[in-house]
Amino acid sequence: MCRNAAPWFAFAAVVWGQAGPTRPDVDSAAADRGKRVYLQSCVNCHGSQAKGTDDGPDLIRSVVVLHDKAGSELGPALKKLVNHKGDLTQAQVRDLSQFLKQRVEDTVKNRNATQPPNVLTGNAAAGKAYFEGAGKCGACHSPAGDFLGLARKYDPLTLQQRLLFPRSGGRGTPPIRPTQVTVTPPSGPPSSGNLDRIDDFSVSLRDSAGEYHSWPRTAALKVELRDPYTTHNELLDQYTDADIHNLVAYLETLK
């Protein structure tokens, strides 16, 4: 997100805290979806409360956010603010804007809120059952293996973020695992390695020796992708809020 933000908190309290027709309405369902977008794309720079870090400004005090209308159309300034990387869909931009408005509203109501939200509201036993059963987490992870001491490495909020969006990375987290690809041309042996780029016209990779290879996309070219985060992406459409809270409560016990 852009760094053009100003510390007008008193102004926020007046504009967003007043009664009457000028007070914006927040779409709570969109804000909930926007929270997931925020955790995936913004939290590392702007913090769990959207109040900024050394790497990104305070969005709660952003004049751009404060001035934007909460109607069906977003102002161009807010579109630029929330999608400065250009990697969000229009629906994600709208949902994220609603989440930011909701955060401003919550902050106005509780001006002393400095603590991150409590995410340890689930049942650890139920979380363990989901980990070992319906979630199929145990197929790739082990409490006695890669998850040993997990809760000593991350605070609960980071645990939740990593659970939902492991590809997000961030300080102190393991490096993002690249997508693997195998390309088989019409004649000649297949080549495998880390995906460098793929689009409708070409595909490229770097093999285990670091050598770069590229092919034009044709009907005869066979391309097989292996995204290490596929299962996590699929689970985003399956988790209930209870599943997420229970899993985080269970992961917090792995110390």
N, C-alpha and C positions, 0 to 999 in steps of 0.2 A: 504494500500500500504506500501511497505517496507520503512524503514527510512534511507536507504543507499543512500543519495543524497548529492551532494557537490555544493558549491556556485561558479560555474564557469560561471557566466553570460557573462563575456567578451569573453570566449571561445564560448559560444552559439552564440554571435553576429557574430563571425568570421565564424564558421562552418555552421550555418544556414542562415547567411545573405549573403554569397558570391554567385556570379553568376557562371554559368557553370554547367557541367554535374553532379557534386557532390551534388548540391542542391536538397534535397528531394522533391518529389511531394506529395501533400496531397490530398487524396480522400475526397472532400468536403461532398459528400453524406454520406460516412462512418463517417466523423467527426461529422456531425449533429446527427447521431444515437449514436455516442460515447458520445456526450454531455448529452444525456438522461441517459446513463449508469453512467456517472460521477455524475450527480445530484442525482441519486438514491443511489450510492454505495460509493462515494468518497468525496463529497463536505463537509461533516461534519468535516472531519479531515484535508483536504487539502485546503479548502477555495474556494470561488466562482471564484477566478482567477487562481486556481491551484498553488498559490504561497506559500502555507503552512500556518499552524496555530501552536498553542502550542501542538496540538495533532498529527500533521503530517508534513513531510518535504515539501519543495518547489519543486514541480515537474517540473517547468519550467527550473530550473537549474540542473536537474538531469542528470548526465553523462550518465546513462543508456538510457534515452530518447534521448539525443543528439547523441549518437553513433549508435542508431538503424537505419537500413536502412528502407526506406518507400516503400519497395517492397512488393511482394506477401507473402514472408515468414518473420516472426518475429524472432528476435534473442531470445534465451532462457532466457537471462537476463531480457529483456523487458516483456516477458510472465510472468515471476515470479514477476516482479514489479507490473504490473497492475492486476494480479490475485493472489495476495498473500493469499487471503482468500480461494481460490479454488472454489468460488461460481459463476463464470462467464463461459459462453459458449465460445468456440473458436471464434465464430463470434463477441461476445461482446468484447472479448479481442482485436481483430483486430480493431473494431470500436473505442474502447477507446484509443488505441495507436494512431489512426489517429487524434482524438480530441486533444490529448496531443501535437502532432506535430503541429497541427494548432495553439494551444495556444502559442507555442514557436515562430512560425512564426509571429503571431500577436504582441507578445511582442517585438520581434526584430524590427519590423516596428515602434513601438511606445514604446520606452523604459521607458517613464514616466507614462505609464498606471497603475494607482494605484486604480482607482475607479471601482466598480463593474459595469457591463453592465446595461444600462437603459432598463428595461423590461416593463416600463409603456408607451408602444407605441400603445396600443389598444384603442377601443372605449368603454367607460364604459356603455353606454346605450345598445349597442349591447351585451355586456357581461351580463348585467342584463337579457336581453331577452333570451340569451342562458341558463343562470342559471335557469330561470323559465320555459323554454320550452324544446328545444332539448336536453340539457344536463341533464335534470331531477334532477338537484342538489337539488331543493326545496323539493324533496321527503324525503330527509334525513337531510337537513340543513335549517336553518332559519336565515335571517339577524337580526331578533329581538330575536333570541334564542341563539343557540350555536355559531353563527357567529357575535353576537353583540360585537362591539369593536375589531373585528379581526385585522384590519389594525393598531391598536395601539400596538398589541402584536408582529407583525412580519413586517420586512422590505419587500419591494416589491420582492426582489429576493427569500427570504424565502417563501413568499406567493406562488410564482410560483412553488418552489420545493415541498411545501406541497400540492399544487393543483395536481401536476402530480404524486408525490410519497408520499402519506400520511403515508405509512408504514416506511419511512426512519427514523422517529424520529429525534433525535438531541437535543442539549441544548435548554431548554426553550419551548419545544414542548410537547404536551400531550403524555402520555405513549402509546406505540403501543398496539392496541386492539388484543387480541389473537383470533385465529380461534376456533370456537365452534364445538363440535362434539357430535353426539349421536350414541351410539353403542348398537345394539339390537342383543343379542345372539339367537341361535335357540330355546332355552328354557330359561325362566326367563325374568325379566323386563329389559327395556332399561336403559342405564346409559348415563348421559350427563355431559359435563364439558368443560374445556379448553383443546384443543388438546396438548398433550405432544410430541408425535412422531407417524408417520405413514409411513410404507413402504410396500413392497410386502409380508412381513412375519408377521408383527404384527401391532397393533394400541394401543396406550395408551393415557390416559387422567388423569386430576386431577379434581375431582368434586368440588362442591361449598364449601365443608368442607376441601378441600385440600388433600383428600385421593387419592392415586394413584391406577389406575386400568389398566390392560393390558390384551389383548386377542390375540391369534394367528389368522392370517387372513385365513378364510376359505370361501368357496362359500356360506355357510349358514349364515355367519355373516354379518349383515347389518350395514353399516357405512354411516352416513350422515354428511357431512362437511358444515359449514356455515362460509365462509370467509367474515369478515366485509368490506374488501377492494375489493370485486369482481367487483363492479360497476366501481370503479376507474381503475382497471386493464383493463376492457373492453373498457373504454373511451380512453385509450392510443392508441388504434387502430382506433379511430374515430375522435379525435381532429384534426382540421387543425391548422396551425400556427396562423391564425386569431382568431380562437376560444380561444386558449390559451391566446393570448395577450389581447383579449377583456375581458375574465374572470378575469385576473389579474387586469386590469384597474378597473373593477367593484368592486372586493374584496378590492381594495385600498380605496374605498369610504366608507367602513364599519368601521367608526371610532367612 
